[in-house]
């Protein structure tokens, strides 16, 4: 159970041996100025051999985390399924003088900022046991935790946190374990952060009541059949119209009703300003989409 990988830096060749590996993490940047000269070749080599790939940044935590995050992010054209990592440790001269509270604050800010910039990629953190237990104060690691406990058996890092990756050896090359059972499972997990590709109707904003902006396509989500809506055979979609001139050519609302299987579309005319329109809904209808080119329409769902 579980799969194996490695993490590479400039100490490794541009095309490391990928035998038996399912994933690879590659160092891209350090601080605000260093770029691993081999990282592109290492990434391309990993992907060419079917590995799930992640890139990581080693911080200089006396700098502003946003500045370092932008420097890191700018190096790569991030693709769906790429893993993004903060290598959160700092025993070197650049970090040793930074108080632990400052190091903890850097971690929080970097992870949250990078996730904001890459919302559809998994953004996680690498930490060793010392940093995880003695520097961290929140338990926050973004989307996944990559924990390093060299010398322990692969898959047994000795922590209770919900880790995904375990660096179990740093002898010769850093060796890693993932608790998912296949490279396909890891790739599917990494891609699960991407937005789905729903139908046009399903992709609309899901509001219950409020204004309709001309050209927008708001969706009203109704309670599915089998819930409290079911007994009301006279359930109606009540559209309250406002500020629509009686002769306006755009004084209509496109109403699409979804019955759980397909959409049924009708156009409801608006006869005068400040009028109301009631659209019958069957007990099994689960969603209503509204679209109009007219201004100032408000809407609500009512039962009586």
N, C-alpha and C positions, 0 to 999 in steps of 0.2 A: 504494500500500500504506500502511496506517495511517489513523487518524482524528484529528480535531481537536477541541479544546475550549478552554475559558477558565477562569480562576479569578477570582472576584468577591469584593469586600469592600464596605464602605460607600461607597467612592468611585464604585462603579457604581450605576446605577439599580436600582429594585426589580424591573424587568422588562427585563433587557438583551436585545439582539438575539441570537437563537439561530440565525440563518441559517448553515448550513454546519457547525454544531456537533453533536457526538455526546455530549459529556460536559461537566460543569461542576463545579468545586470552589468552595465558598463558605466564607468565613471566618465562624465562629460566635462564637468567644471569643478573648480575649487576657488573659493573666495569670489572676488570680483574681477579676476583677470586671467586665471589659468584655464586653459582648455586642453584636455587630453588629445594629443595629436593623432592618436590611433582610434578615437572613439567611433568615427564614421565607418571606418573599415571593419571594426569589431562588430558594430551593430549590423552592418550589411551582411557580414559573414554569418552571424547568428540567425538572421532572418532567412538567409538563403538556405540554411540547413533546417528550417522548420521550427526554430526555437521561438518561444515567447520572449520578447525583449523588453527590458526596462533600462532607463537611464537615471543616473543619480548625481547629486550635487554634494560636495563636501564643503561645509560652511567655514567662514571666518566670522565668528559670532560677535565680534566687535563692530562689524559693519551693519548697515541697515538691511534687514531681511528682505524687504521689497526690492532693493537694488540688486541684491545677489540673486533673488528669484528671477528677476527680469533678465539678468545676464545669462542665467542658466536656460531659461525658456527660449531665449532668442537663438540658441545654437541649433535647435532641431525643428524640423517640420513634423510636429507630433501627429501621429496617425492613430486611428481607432485600434484599441488593443495594446498600445504602448503603456508600460507601467512607469510611473514617475515617483522618484524616491529622494528623500532627504537623508543623507548619511550623517546622522546626528551623533557626533562624537567630537572630542576636541582636546586631545592630549598634547598637541603640538604648540609651538611658540605663538602661533597666531591666535590660539584660543585659551591658553593656560591662564592668562591674566583676566579673562572675562568671568565675572562672578557667576556662580551657578544659577542665580535667579535670572541673570541676563541671558544665559544659555537656554534656560527653560522658556523664557519669553520669546527668544529667537525662534525656537522650534514651533511654538504655537502660531506665531505670525507667519512664518514661511509656509507651513502646511495650509493654513486657511487661505492665504493669498494665492498660492499656486492652485488650490482647488477651485477658487473663484475664477482663475484664468483658464483652467482646463477642467470644466465641470464634467466632461464626458470621458475622462480617463481616470483610472484608479491612481490616487495619490497617497502614498504611504511613507512609512518611516523605518529606517534601519537604526537599531540601537543595541549596544551591548548591555550586559547585565548591570554593570555599574551605573550607566546612564539611566537605564530603565528604573532601577530601584532607588537611586540616590540623587539624581538630578531632576528627573521628571516629577511633577507635582500634580498633574491632572489626569494622567492615563490616556491622554489624547494622542492618537497616532494616525489620524486621517482615515483612509479607507482600509488600510491593512498594516500589520506589524511584521517586520522582518527582524527577528531577534537573533543576536549572536551569543552563543555560549560554546566556544571552542572547547573541545575535549569531551563533550557529551555525545551520546549516541544520536545519530540523525533522527529527527522527529521527536526527541525528548529534551526540549530546551530547559525544562524545570521551572516553568512559570505557569501561572493560572490564566493569564490574559489570552485572548482569542487570537493567537498568532497565525500567520499564514505561511511564512517562510522562516527557516531556521538555518543559520550559518553554523555548521557543526565542526568545521575544520578550517584552519588557516595555514596548513602545512603545504608549502610550495605554491598552492593556489587556493583562494577562498572557495570552499565547497559548501553548497547549499541544498536544502531539502524543502519541498513544498508538500503540504499535507493533502492536496488534491490528488486524485488517483490517476490522472493522465494529462498529457499535454493538451488534449482536446478540452478537457474540463477546465484547465487553467486558461486556455484561450477564450473559451465561452464566458468564463467569469470576467476576464479582462474586457471583453466586448460588451458585457451586460451593462456597462456604464454609458454606452451610447444610447441616444434616444431611439425609440422604436420608430417604425415607419407606418403610422396608422393611416386609415382612410382620411380623406379631407374632412369629413364630418367629425370623426373622432378626434381630430387634431385641434378642433376649435376650443377656445377658452371655455371653461366649465363654470358658468355663473348661474345663480339662482334668480336674482333680481337685480335690476340696475339699468342704466341707459344703454341704448344701442347706438354706436357711433356709425355714421354712414360708411358703407363699404365693409364694416366688420362683420364677422360671422360668429357671434356668441352662441354657445351651446348651453342649454339648460338640462341638467342631469336630473332625471326623474327616478323615483324609487322603483326598483324592479317589481315585476309581477311576483305575487306570493308574500308581499309585505303588507303593511297597513294600507297601501293604496288600493289593494285588490277589491275590497267590498264596495268602492265608490264607483258605481256604473256611470254616474253623471259627472265624473271628474272632467274638468275643463282646464285648458290653458287660457288664462285671462290676460290679454294684451291691453295695457292702458296706453292709448296713443296721445301724444302731446306735440304741439307746435308743428303740425303738418297742415299745409294749406289745403282747402277742399279740392282745388283743381290741380294739385301737384301731381305731375306724371310719375313721380317716384313714391307716391303715397300708398305703398303696399308693403306687405311683409311676406317673405318666403318662409313658410313653415314646413320643416321636414320632420316627420314623426317616425321614430324607429320602434318597431314592434318586437325587437329582439332577434329578428331575422333579416329584415330589409328596411330601407327607407321609403316612406310614402310622402311625396312632396305636394304641397298645395300653396297657392298664392292667395293671401287674404287681403282684399282691398281695404283702404282706409277712406271712409266716406266723408269725414269732416274732422276738424281739429278737436282735440280733447275727447275723442270717441273711444269706445272700448270694443274689442272683438273677443268673442269666446270661441275657442276651437275645441271640439269634443276629442277626448282621448280615451282609448280603450284601456281596460284594466291591465293588459299585458304590455302596453307601451312603456319603453324604458328610457327614451331620450328624445328631446326635441331640439332642433337646430333652428335658429332664427337668423334671417339675413334680410337687410333692407338698405336701400340707397337713401332713404329719407332720414331726416335729422330729428333728434329729440324723442325717440320712442323709448318708453319704459315698459317693462313687462314683469309678470309675476305668475306663479302657479297657485291656484286656489281649488279647494274642494268644498262642495256644499250639498 
